[in-house]
């Protein structure tokens, strides 16, 4: 069902009706082959959070349920064979700004990204690790949330996590084929439209957008549907399993599954080159973050996508929720 107008009032506060419809999903950008091929997809209408889930939102959930995030729990030694159990302490990956230029190409070839560090004690309450806190950041997006965490929040809130197609349709804001959520010009009239990295990543952030890290949700203009931060600020989880490219067979015809046009199997989402990730499925994350820069990660675009292991949390990944008609929870 595609409805231009909402079938009823929003089921929860601060939700926007996304009318659904048929659109061209993905892009043919050669630098990021995982975005292709472009294919026609249909999604039904749904409500979506106007903002990314904030620290204040997540705090309410934790206070009500006593929930402990994955980053706050001891690690399972069975998932890390050969690692000293004493090293398996709760924590999460935190961005470390470099002090000088970095050979990004060499780092990627060696699969070592020196700008990321596993920090014991880092979690949603302590985004930079022990000694840090979220005071003054209640309206910033919550980070350091793994797949299990976002599912738990969504269930508590009576909502769901969007599929990749639902997320991308909503992010486009009605602009068919546009490069960004606001159009084709990265800085229309010289205006910065999203919280991203200006300068040379990972050492020189010119902070032209006013934010070194995350920004309060809603700090930048909304897209055509009234959704904020569908580009930049923090990456967002989707419910689809990740595959390196969209199914070529699906590019030949319009998809006919309205709510979840393509959900890859968990078996195909593993990265067999790594012992741990070979046992841990990966989901698609969308939208880019405040760490995305043209010289490294031009992924603050609707079509952009990356894999994220379900058990991993990071200092630049958050989420938002949806409600589909007929699936309204508590």
N, C-alpha and C positions, 0 to 999 in steps of 0.2 A: 504494500500500500504506500503510494506516494501522495502526501498531502501537503500543499503549500502552507496551509494554516494548521496550527496545532489542533489535535482532536479534542483537547481539553486543557485545563489550566496546568501549568508546570507541576509535576508530581512532587518536586522538592524545590526549596528556594534557590535562586541564582542559577537556574537552568534555562537553556535556550533551545527552542524547537528547531531542529535541522530537518528540512522538508524531504530529504531523500531524492533519489532520481538516478539517472544514468550519466556516467561521466567517464572520461579517459583517465585511467589510473596509471601512475608510473611516469617515467620519462626515458628519453633515448640519449641521455647524457653519457658520452663514452667514458668519462672519467670515473663514473660510478655505475658499472654494468649491472649491479644488483637491483637497480631501479627499473630495468627493462624486462620484457618489452612492454610498450604502452598497449593497454588493452581496454576494452569497454566493459564496465562493471556497473551493476545496478545495486543500490541499497535502499531499504525502506526508511521512512522517517523515524526520528528518535529525538529524545532530549539529551543535551550534553551540558556538563558543567561549564559555565561561562569562564571560570578561572581554573587554574591548576589547584589541586588540593594543597591547602596551606598548612603550615606548622600548627596554627591554631586549630584547624579542622582535625588534624591527626592527633593532637593532644586531647581533644574531646573524646575521640575514639579510644585512646589508651586509658584515659581516666575512667571511662565507662566500662571497659572490658578487662583492664589489667594486661592487655596484650604486650608481648615482648617481640620485637622485630628480630629477623634473622641475624642482623648484625650485632644484636645484643646477646645472642646465645652462643654457648661453646660449640666449636666446630667438631664434626664427626670424623674421627681418625680414619674410618673406612673410606672416606672420600679423598683422602690425601695420603696414599700409601708411600712409605719411605720418609715421611716428615716426622720429626721429633714431636710427640704429642704435646710437649711443653710449649711448642711454638704455636699450637692451635688455639689461640686466644680470640675472643670475640673482637670484631673490628670491621672496617670497611675501607674501600679505596678512596683516597683523598688526592685531589689535584695538588701538585707541587710546582709552582711557577719557577721556571728556569731563570738563572741569573745572567745568562749569556745566550747567544744564538745556538741552536741545536740543529744537527744534520738530521732532519726529519726522515728523509728517504732511507738513510742508513739505519735509523732506529726501527723503522717499519720492516726493513729487510731482516733484521735480527730479531724481530718480534719482541723488542724490549722498548718500552715506552717510559723513559726516565721521568716524565712529568706525572706519573701515577705512583703512589706508594700505599701499601697496605698499612693502615694505622690502627694499632690496637686501641680499643676504646672509642673509636669513631662510630657514631650512630646518629639517628635523627635528632637527638637532643644535643649531641656534641659533634657538629658537622666537620670541624677541623681536628677532632681528637680530644683527648683529655685536656681539661682547662678551657676549652671553648664552650660556648653555650648559645642558645637561640634567643636570648633576651634582646628585645627590639626587633626581632625578625618574625613575629607572629604572622604577618601577612605575606611572608615569603613562601615559595613552594617548599613543601617537605622534601627532603632528599634522603639518601641512604635507605631506600626501601626496595626490597627484593620482591619477586613475583608473588610469593606467598603473602607478603605483607599487604600488597595492594589488593589482592583478592579478599583478604580478611576485612580490610576497611570497606570495600565495596559491599560485601555481604552485610556488614553492620549497618551501612547507610541505606540499604535497600536498593542498590544500584548495581552496575556491571562495568567491566572494562571493555572499551570499544574494540572491534576488530580493526585490522589495518585499513580495510576499505572504508569502514565507517569513519575512522579518524581522518583519513586523507580527504574524503569527500567534505567533511566538516571544515578541515583546514583550508581548503580552497575557497570557501566562502562564496561560492557561486561563480568564481572566475575560471572558466574552462581553459585549461592549458597554460595558465599563467605560471611564471617561474617561481614567484614568491606568493605568500598569502595575500599580499596587497597589490600585486601586479607584476610587471616585468622590470621595472626600474628598481635597483637595489636601494636607492636613496632618493625617493621622489622629492623634488624641490630642495635637495640637500638634507632632508629629514631622515634621521635614523629611526627605523620602524620596529626594531626588535633588540632585545638584549643579547648581543653577540660580542665577539672579540674584534676590536679594531687595532690593527698593528700586526706585528710578526709573532705568531704563535711559536713556541710557548713562553717567550721571555719578555716580549714588549706589548703590553696592553695600554693603548692610548686612552682608554676609558672615555671615548667621545660620547658614548651613550649614557654616561654618568654612573655606571655600575661596574665595579671590579669583579664581583661575584654575582650571586642571584639578585634579582630585583623584586620588590613587592609586586604581587600579581596585579595586572591591570595598569602597569606603568607605561605601556605603549598602546598605540591605537588598536582597536579591535578589527577583526576582518569583516567581510561582508555579512556574516551571520551574527555578528556581535560577540564573537569569541575572542578572548584575550590570550596572548602568548602562545599561539599555535606555531610560532616560530621563535626559536631561542629561549632564553631563561633556563629551562631544564628539559631534557629529553623526557618522553612520556611512553610508558608501557602500553602495548596493545596485546590482545589475546591471541594473535596468530603466531604459530610456530614459524621460525625463520628458515628460508631456503635461499641459496645464493642468487637465484634469479626467479622471477615469476614464471610460472609454467607456460612454456611456449604454446602448448596446445590450447590453453585458455585464451591466448591472444587472438585466436581465430574466430571467436564468437562471443556474443554478450553473455555474461554470466547470468544464471537463472536462479541462484540461491540468494534471496534478498537480504538476509540478515548476516550471513557470513560467507561471502563469495568465494574466499579461498583460505582455508586453514590447512597448512601443510601438516604432515604427520610428525609426531615427535621423533620417530626413527630417522627422518630426513633432516632433522634440525641439529643433529650432533656435529661437532667438529672432531673428526676422527684423528686429526693430527696431534691432539693433545689428550693425555690420559684422563685428566679430570673432566674436561668438557665432552669427552666421548661418552661419559655417563650422565651428563647434565644437559637436558634440552635447552634450546635457546628460543627466546621470543623476539618479536620485532619491536624495536623502539623507534619513535618518530619525533620529528620536530626540531632536532638540533638543540644546542644549549648556549650558555654564555661563553663557552670555550670554543665555539665554532668560528673559524677564521678562513678567509679565502685562500690563504697559503697552506691550509692543512685540512679543513673539514668544512667545505661549503655545503653543509647539510641542513641549514635552516630554511628548507624548502618543503612544500607538501609531499613531493615524490620521494624525498630522501628517506633512507631507512638503514638501520644497523641491527646486528644481532646482539642479544644480551642474555647471558646464562641466567637461568631462573634463580639460582641461589646467590647471585652476586648483586651487591648494592654499591653505589658510587655517589660521589658528592655532586654530580650534575644530572642525576636521573630522578624524576618524580612521576606524577600521573594525574589524570583526571578521569571522571566517571561519566557514564551515560545511563539513561533509562529508556527501554524500548516499550512502546505501547503493549499492554498485556503482560508485562513482566515487572510491574511495579511492586516493590517489596515493602518492608515495614515503614 
